[in-house]
Amino acid sequence: MTTQFRILALIKLHLDVDIDEPFGLDTNLFTDYGADSLDLVEVTLMLEDEFRVDIADEDLPALHEVTPRKFVDLVERLEKSNV
């Protein structure tokens, strides 16, 4: 599985989005799915566990800008720096 697929699956699972529902990389988690700051924290913790990376608070996108693409880019950058 790709990083992108795994992140999309984790976010959909956390937000209780139906697996068949269209959900793209540029989906805004706050405006499109009503996520809040607690969801951001929980998704971040899930990604840290899944990918074995440490995500610093300053690396997180602003709440109104959170998309799966931002998480994919962040995790891929962190994975490369851990090699």
Sequence and secondary structure as in RCSB ss.txt:
>XXXX:A:sequence
MTTQFRILALIKLHLDVDIDEPFGLDTNLFTDYGADSLDLVEVTLMLEDEFRVDIADEDLPALHEVTPRKFVDLV
ERLEKSNV
>XXXX:A:secstr
  HHHHHHHHHHHHHT  TTS   TT  TTTTT   HHHHHHHHHHHHHHHT    GGGS  GGG  HHHHHHHH
HHHHHHT 
